[in-house]
Amino acid sequence: MSFTPAYGSFIQFYAWFTVVLILSLMIGIWLAVKSGDKYTVEDASSHAEEFGGIISESHGNLTTFLIVTYVIILVWTCVYFWVHWDEFVHLF
């Protein structure tokens, strides 16, 4: 395979994609770890209800990690519907 400008742009795209993916994973891991810092074991115990000692249901505030995850999923869904709108038009 010879090196062409098209091949160079292909490599450049995937190199930047890899960098963005690694950085976003690092930010996601950092948010997941930092979100639990302020939530102690006592908080978890006071906000939990047990049902027969088997199932535990927890109540409390949303963490920053979950809020960021929900926003990313919402944006991804909107972009997906915008790009693929012609596939869904006949449903309405």
Number of C-alpha atoms within 10 A of each C-alpha: 4 5 7 9 9 9 12 10 11 11 12 12 11 11 12 11 12 12 11 12 12 12 12 12 12 12 13 16 13 12 17 15 11 14 15 12 8 9 13 10 9 8 13 13 13 12 13 13 14 11 9 7 7 6 9 11 9 13 12 11 7 9 16 14 18 14 11 13 14 12 11 12 12 12 12 12 12 12 12 11 13 11 10 11 11 9 9 10 8 7 5 4
